[in-house]
Amino acid sequence: MFVDEVTLEVSAGNGGDGCMAFRREKYIAMGGPYGGNGGRGGNVIFQADSGLKTLVDLRYQKKIKGKNGINGEGKNKHGKNAEDTIIKVPMGTTIKDTNGNIIADLLTDKEEVVVAYGGRGGRGNVTLATKTNPCPSYAERGEPGETRNIKAELRMLADVGLVGLPSVGKSTILSMISNANPKIASYHFTTLAPNLGVVKTKTGSFVVADLPGLIEGASSGLGLGHKFLKHIERTKIIAHIIDMSGSEGRDPYKDYLTIRNELKDFSDKLTKKKEIIIANKMDLENAKENLINFKNKLPNLDIFEIEAINNKGLDTVINKLQLLVDQTPDEELFDKDIQEKHVLYKFKVEKPYTIKKENNAYIISGEKVEKIFKMTNFNTEEAINRFAKKLRNMGIDDELEKMGIKEGDIIRIMDYEFEYTK
């Protein structure tokens, strides 16, 4: 099964909890705190793998979860950091966020990107000790790992893309010039997914992609080709395969214009790529006459006559394609400056929380508040007071008083409720 798009929810691992422990040993008076820190949660990393050709392994994985860090222990033992979760994808995979921003474009074998970062480990009470509180009776929970929704899109890496209407002989040509074995039959849409083949010549080699047949309106969703037009974006050379015999009652010149228009409607970049015309089925009736008319209308284009079924004329085509591939430099599909790691974000200075009143409950939300809440272990009075002090320092108490909160009113953070006391 060929799969070239998947949408996933990715969650990195949570940090391990810090430990609250105390040193109690004979002959050591006032032993003090003895709890270690938790380990870091594992990152989720996408890595390009030259052995993969499709995203089918991710098709049924709606969620990917990283490993959690190990909790700290007594005797100041720190928890172990979790191993990263590595998700392997084909070379040519683009990772985007929900807004369509590019996180990474993985082009080379073993190239990787961290898609979600693991949470740091919670601090044990040894680390939390201060001059004013040398023996804290609390420890932090681990920081939650980053969670985000992403879309992975595969655009296959090929030097030459074979394009054309259905049943013009693209698959036959690929089978003749490369090591590929595409399905070949005398009906439309035999090719349901792109096929790749390696062509070896006297001076080198190049990769050819046979793309499913395009029809008029493909760029707007008709037929099968619209799903695969994006794969042409990475190719250096576009090879138009034309049934010059007009065996299905079509005009070869109009066939060429139809494909050109679909490429243009999908992306202007496609019309600027180098191209050649491969006139196939020259052994059939009307082919010679149609070729003369075709050349008269397009006198400046390279046109190569072949009989793919008889393996005639293909050597000349292969040599020309090798020359064009060698002369055409690699081109980045996406401007590196727009990728996420190079973007400079500027944020307005805003409150790190919001408070809204519903009936007699005051609902506090915000990423920073929720993070502090998740990392607080409410098992001691000192931990509760520390949490309340952090909210007070953020200005939440003053904001609540301005909104008219009274003692005994309910404060809700996430799914938890507290009574307000001064």
For each residue, the residues with C-beta under 8 A, 3 or more apart:
1: 54 56 59
2: 53 54 56 192 193 194
3: 6 54 55 56 58 59 154
4: 54 55 153 154 155 156 227 228 230 231
5: 55 151 152 153 154
6: 3 55 58 59 61 151 152
7: 149 150 151 152
8: 58 61 62 63 64 149 150 151 152
9: 62 63 64 147 148 149
10: 44 63 64 115 116 147 148 149 150
11: 44 63 64 65 66 116 145 146 147
12: 41 42 43 44 66 116 117 118 119 145 146 147
13: 41 42 43 65 66 67 68 69 82 85 118 119 145
14: 41 68 69 118 119 142 143 144 145
15: 38 39 40 41 68 69 118 119 120 121 122 142 143 144 145
16: 37 38 39 40 41 68 69 70 71 72 79 80 82 121 122 142
17: 38 71 72 79 121 122 139 140 141 142 377
18: 35 36 37 38 71 72 121 122 123 124 125 127 128 139 140 141 142
19: 35 36 37 38 71 72 73 74 77 124 125 139
20: 33 35 124 125 136 137 138 139 377 379 380
21: 33 34 35 36 73 74 75 124 125
22: 31 32 33 34 35 125 135
23: 28 31 32 33 34 75
24: 31
25: 28 31
26:
27:
28: 23 25 31
29:
30:
31: 22 23 24 25 28 34
32: 22 23 129 134 135
33: 20 21 22 23 124 125 126 128 129 134 135 136
34: 21 22 23 31 74 75 76 125 126
35: 18 19 20 21 22 72 73 74 76 124 125 126 139
36: 18 19 21 72 73 74 75 76 77 78 79 124 126
37: 16 18 19 72 78 79 121 122 123 124 126 127
38: 15 16 17 18 19 69 70 71 72 78 79 121 122 123 124 140 142
39: 15 16 69 70 71 72 78 79 80 81 82 121
40: 15 16 69 81 82 118 119 120 121
41: 12 13 14 15 16 66 67 68 69 82 118 119 120 121 142 143 145
42: 12 13 66 67 68 69 81 82 83 84 85 118 145
43: 12 13 66 84 85 114 116 117 118
44: 10 11 12 64 66 84 85 87 114 115 116
45: 84 85 86 87 112 113 114 115
46: 86 87 88 89 93 95 104 106 112 113 115 152
47: 86 87 88 89 106 110 111 112
48: 88 89 90 91 92 93 106 107 108 109 110 111 112
49: 52 88 89 90 91 109 110
50: 91 109
51:
52: 49 57 88 89 90 91
53: 2 90 156 196
54: 1 2 3 4 57 90 154
55: 3 4 5 6 58 59 89 90 93 152 154
56: 1 2 3 59
57: 52 54 61 88
58: 3 6 8 55 61 87 89 152
59: 1 3 6 55 56
60:
61: 6 8 57 58 64
62: 8 9
63: 8 9 10 11
64: 8 9 10 11 44 61 85 87
65: 11 13 85
66: 11 12 13 41 42 43 44 82 84 85 116 118 145
67: 13 41 42 82 83 85
68: 13 14 15 16 41 42 82 142 145
69: 13 14 15 16 38 39 40 41 42 79 80 81 82 118 119 121 142
70: 16 38 39 79 80 81 82
71: 16 17 18 19 38 39 79 142
72: 16 17 18 19 35 36 37 38 39 77 78 79 121 122 124 139
73: 19 21 35 36 77 79
74: 19 21 34 35 36 77
75: 21 23 34 36
76: 34 35 36 124 126
77: 19 36 72 73 74
78: 36 37 38 39 72 121 124
79: 16 17 36 37 38 39 69 70 71 72 73 121
80: 16 39 69 70
81: 39 40 42 69 70 121
82: 13 16 39 40 41 42 66 67 68 69 70 118
83: 42 67
84: 42 43 44 45 66 118
85: 13 42 43 44 45 64 65 66 67
86: 45 46 47 112
87: 44 45 46 47 58 64
88: 46 47 48 49 52 57
89: 46 47 48 49 52 55 58 93 106 152 154
90: 48 49 52 53 54 55 93 154 156
91: 48 49 50 52 106 107 108 109 111 157
92: 48 106 107 154 155 156 157 234
93: 46 48 55 89 90 105 106 152 153 154 155
94: 102 104 105 106 152 153 154 155 333 334
95: 46 102 103 104 105 106 113 115 150 151 152
96: 100 101 102 103 150 151 152 153
97: 100 101 103 148 149 150 151 340
98: 148 149 150 151
99:
100: 96 97
101: 96 97 338 340 343
102: 94 95 96 105 334 338 339 340
103: 95 96 97 113 115 150 339 340
104: 46 94 95 113 339 340 341
105: 93 94 95 102 332 333 334 339
106: 46 47 48 89 91 92 93 94 95 111 112 113
107: 48 91 92 111 157
108: 48 91 111
109: 48 49 50 91
110: 47 48 49
111: 47 48 91 106 107 108
112: 45 46 47 48 86 106
113: 45 46 95 103 104 106
114: 43 44 45 117
115: 10 44 45 46 95 103 148 150
116: 10 11 12 43 44 66 145 146 147 148
117: 12 43 114 145 146
118: 12 13 14 15 40 41 42 43 66 69 82 84 145 146
119: 12 13 14 15 40 41 69 142 143 144 145 146
120: 15 40 41 142 143
121: 15 16 17 18 37 38 39 40 41 69 72 78 79 81 142 143
122: 15 16 17 18 37 38 72 139 140 141 142 143 375 377
123: 18 37 38 127 128 139 140
124: 18 19 20 21 33 35 36 37 38 72 76 78 127 128 139 140
125: 18 19 20 21 22 33 34 35 128 129 135 136 137 138 139
126: 33 34 35 36 37 76 129
127: 18 37 123 124
128: 18 33 123 124 125 133 136 138 139 140
129: 32 33 125 126 133 134 135 136
130: 133 134 136
131: 134
132:
133: 128 129 130 136
134: 32 33 129 130 131
135: 22 32 33 125 129
136: 20 33 125 128 129 130 133 139 382
137: 20 125 380 382 383
138: 20 125 128 377 379 380 382 383 386
139: 17 18 19 20 35 72 122 123 124 125 128 136 377
140: 17 18 38 122 123 124 128 375 376 377
141: 17 18 122 374 375 376 377
142: 14 15 16 17 18 38 41 68 69 71 119 120 121 122 375
143: 14 15 41 119 120 121 122 371 374 375
144: 14 15 119 147 371 374
145: 11 12 13 14 15 41 42 66 68 116 117 118 119
146: 11 12 116 117 118 119
147: 9 10 11 12 116 144
148: 9 10 97 98 115 116
149: 7 8 9 10 97 98
150: 7 8 10 95 96 97 98 103 115
151: 5 6 7 8 95 96 97 98
152: 5 6 7 8 46 55 58 89 93 94 95 96
153: 4 5 93 94 96 230
154: 3 4 5 54 55 89 90 92 93 94
155: 4 92 93 94 230 231 233 234 333
156: 4 53 90 92 194 196 209 231 234
157: 91 92 107 207 234
158: 161 196 207 208 209 231 234 235
159: 206 207 208 235 236 237 321 325
160: 199 206 207 208 209 235 236 237 238 239 321 325
161: 158 208 209 211 231 232 235 237 238 239
162: 170 173 174 208 209 210 211 239 241
163: 170 211 214 232 238 239 240 241 259 263
164: 168 169 170 213 214 240 241 242 243 255 259
165: 168 213 214 215 243 250 255 258 259
166: 188 189 190 213 215
167: 186 187 188 190 213 243 248
168: 164 165 213 241 242 243 255 280 281
169: 164 172 173 241 243 280 281 308 309
170: 162 163 164 173 174 191 210 211 213 241
171: 174 175 182 183 184 190 191 195 210
172: 169 175 176 184 308 309
173: 162 169 170 176 177 210 241 278 280 306 308 314
174: 162 170 171 177 178 180 182 195 197 208 210
175: 171 172 178 180 181 182 184 197
176: 172 173 308 311 314
177: 173 174 197 199 208 314 317 318
178: 174 175 197 198 199 208
179: 197 198
180: 174 175 195 196 197 198 208 210
181: 175
182: 171 174 175 190 191 195 197 210
183: 171 190 191
184: 171 172 175 190
185: 190
186: 167
187: 167 190
188: 166 167 213
189: 166 192 212 213 223 224
190: 166 167 171 182 183 184 185 187
191: 170 171 182 183 194 195 210 211 212 213
192: 2 189 212 224
193: 2 212 228
194: 2 156 191 209 210 211 212 228 231
195: 171 174 180 182 191 209 210
196: 53 156 158 180 207 208 209 210
197: 174 175 177 178 179 180 182 207 208 210
198: 178 179 180 205 206 207 208
199: 160 177 178 205 206 207 208 318 321 322
200: 204 205
201: 204 205 206 318 319 322
202:
203: 322 326
204: 200 201 322 325 326
205: 198 199 200 201
206: 159 160 198 199 201 321 322 325
207: 157 158 159 160 196 197 198 199
208: 158 159 160 161 162 174 177 178 180 196 197 198 199 239 321
209: 156 158 160 161 162 194 195 196 231 232 235
210: 162 170 171 173 174 180 182 191 194 195 196 197
211: 161 162 163 170 191 194 214 225 228 229 231 232
212: 189 191 192 193 194 224 225 227 228
213: 164 165 166 167 168 170 188 189 191 223 224 225
214: 163 164 165 211 218 223 225 229 258 259 262
215: 165 166 218 222 223 225 258
216: 222 258 261 262
217: 220 221 222 223 262
218: 214 215 221 222 223 224 225 226 229 262 266
219: 226 229 262 263 265 266
220: 217 226 265
221: 217 218 226
222: 215 216 217 218 226
223: 189 213 214 215 217 218 226
224: 189 192 212 213 218 227 228
225: 211 212 213 214 215 218 228 229 262
226: 218 219 220 221 222 223 229 266
227: 4 212 224
228: 4 193 194 211 212 224 225 231 232
229: 211 214 218 219 225 226 232 233 262 263 266 267 270
230: 4 153 155 233 266
231: 4 155 156 158 161 194 209 211 228 234 235
232: 161 163 209 211 228 229 235 238 263 270
233: 155 229 230 267 269 270 333
234: 92 155 156 157 158 231 333
235: 158 159 160 161 209 231 232 238 273
236: 159 160 273 274 324 325 328 330 331
237: 159 160 161 273 274 275 276 321 324 325 328
238: 160 161 163 232 235 263 270 273 274 275 276
239: 160 161 162 163 208 275 276 278 317 321
240: 163 164 256 259 275 276 277 278
241: 162 163 164 168 169 170 173 278 280
242: 164 168 252 255 256 277 278 279 280 294
243: 164 165 167 168 169 246 247 248 250 252 255 280 281
244: 252 279 280 281 282 287 290 291 294 305
245: 281 282 284 285 286 287 290
246: 243 249 250 251 252 286 290
247: 243 281 284
248: 167 243
249: 246
250: 165 243 246 254 255
251: 246 254 255
252: 242 243 244 246 255 256 279 290 291 294
253: 256 257 293 294 297 298
254: 250 251 257 258
255: 164 165 168 242 243 250 251 252 258 259
256: 240 242 252 253 259 260 277 294 298
257: 253 254 260 261
258: 165 214 215 216 254 255 261 262
259: 163 164 165 214 240 255 256 262 263
260: 256 257 263 264 271
261: 216 257 258 264 265
262: 214 216 217 218 219 225 229 258 259 265 266
263: 163 219 229 232 238 259 260 266 267 270 271
264: 260 261 267 268 270 271
265: 219 220 261 262
266: 218 219 226 229 230 262 263 270
267: 229 233 263 264 270
268: 264 271 272
269: 233 272 273
270: 229 232 233 238 263 264 266 267 273
271: 260 263 264 268
272: 268 269
273: 235 236 237 238 269 270
274: 236 237 238 324 328
275: 237 238 239 240 301
276: 237 238 239 240 301 302 303 304 317 320 321 324
277: 240 242 256 294 298 301 302 303 304
278: 173 239 240 241 242 303 304 306 317
279: 242 244 252 282 287 291 294 303 304 305 306
280: 168 169 173 241 242 243 244 306 307 308
281: 168 169 243 244 245 247 284 287 307 308 309
282: 244 245 279 287 288 291 305 306 307 312 313
283: 287 307 309 310 312
284: 245 247 281 287
285: 245
286: 245 246 289 290
287: 244 245 279 281 282 283 284 290 291
288: 282 291 292
289: 286 292 293
290: 244 245 246 252 286 287 293 294
291: 244 252 279 282 287 288 294 295 303 305
292: 288 289 295 296
293: 253 289 290 296 297
294: 242 244 252 253 256 277 279 290 291 297 298 303
295: 291 292 298 299 303
296: 292 293 299
297: 253 293 294
298: 253 256 277 294 295 301 303
299: 295 296
300:
301: 275 276 277 298
302: 276 277 320
303: 276 277 278 279 291 294 295 298
304: 276 277 278 279 313 316 317 320
305: 244 279 282 291 313
306: 173 278 279 280 282 312 313 314 317
307: 280 281 282 283 310 311 312 313
308: 169 172 173 176 280 281 311 314
309: 169 172 281 283
310: 283 307
311: 176 307 308 314
312: 282 283 306 307
313: 282 304 305 306 307 316 317
314: 173 176 177 306 308 311 317 318
315: 318 319
316: 304 313 319 320
317: 177 239 276 278 304 306 313 314 320 321
318: 177 199 201 314 315 321 322
319: 201 315 316 322 323
320: 276 302 304 316 317 323 324
321: 159 160 199 206 208 237 239 276 317 318 324 325
322: 199 201 203 204 206 318 319 325 326
323: 319 320 326 327
324: 236 237 274 276 320 321 327 328
325: 159 160 204 206 236 237 321 322 328
326: 203 204 322 323
327: 323 324
328: 236 237 274 324 325
329:
330: 236
331: 236
332: 105 335 336
333: 94 105 155 233 234
334: 94 102 105 338 339
335: 332 338 339
336: 332 339 342
337: 342
338: 101 102 334 335 342 343
339: 102 103 104 105 334 335 336 342 343
340: 97 101 102 103 104 343
341: 104
342: 336 337 338 339
343: 101 338 339 340
344:
345:
346:
347: 350
348:
349:
350: 347
351: 354 366 395
352: 366 367 368 369 394
353: 364 365 366 368 369 394 396
354: 351 364 365 366
355: 362 363 364 365 396 399 400 403
356: 362 363
357: 361 362 363 403
358: 361 363
359:
360: 409 410
361: 357 358 409 410 411 412 417
362: 355 356 357 400 403 405 409 410 411 412 420
363: 355 356 357 358 412 413
364: 353 354 355 369 391 396 411 412 413
365: 353 354 355 369 370 413 414
366: 351 352 353 354 369 370
367: 352 370 371
368: 352 353 371 372 394
369: 352 353 364 365 366 372 373 391 394 396 413
370: 365 366 367 373 374 413 414
371: 143 144 367 368 374 375
372: 368 369 375 376 387 390 391
373: 369 370 376 387 413 414 416
374: 141 143 144 370 371
375: 122 140 141 142 143 371 372
376: 140 141 372 373 383 386 387
377: 17 20 122 138 139 140 141 380 383
378: 383 384 387
379: 20 138 383
380: 20 137 138 377 383 384
381: 384 385
382: 136 137 138 385 386
383: 137 138 376 377 378 379 380 386 387
384: 378 380 381 387 388
385: 381 382 388 389
386: 138 376 382 383 389 390
387: 372 373 376 378 383 384 390 391
388: 384 385 391 392
389: 385 386 392 393
390: 372 386 387 393 394
391: 364 369 372 387 388 394 396 397
392: 388 389 395 396 397
393: 389 390
394: 352 353 368 369 390 391
395: 351 392 398 399
396: 353 355 364 369 391 392 399 400
397: 391 392 400 401
398: 395 401 402
399: 355 395 396 402 403
400: 355 362 396 397 403 405 411 420
401: 397 398 404 405
402: 398 399
403: 355 357 362 399 400
404: 401
405: 362 400 401 409 411 420
406: 409 420
407: 420 421 422
408: 419 420 421
409: 360 361 362 405 406 419 420
410: 360 361 362 417 418 419 420
411: 361 362 364 400 405 417 418 419 420
412: 361 362 363 364 416 417 418
413: 363 364 365 369 370 373 416 418
414: 365 370 373
415:
416: 373 412 413
417: 361 410 411 412
418: 410 411 412 413
419: 408 409 410 411
420: 362 400 405 406 407 408 409 410 411
421: 407 408
422: 407
